[in-house]
């Protein structure tokens, strides 16, 4: 029987919903990853734990979904090691 430490099938990359704008998109990288929302509703970014040591980062990628009313349904930005990828999930 698999324990919680042995089973990685339920491990998901973090995903957050925010009203995307150009300033937010340009500032996204794996050096700082979102960890939650502040009291004002804005994202809180913290350093990726092992990113500074040159080792494999603890968070390899994350997704930011666009919550803007004028955005296409399912539009998001995936932040990975080498690039930002925009997509629309259907």
Secondary structure, DSSP 8 states (H G I E B T S, - for coil): ---TTT--TT----EEEE---HHHHHT--SSEEEEEE-TTS-EEEEE-TTGGGTS--S---EEEEE--TTS-TTEEEEE-SS-EEEEE--
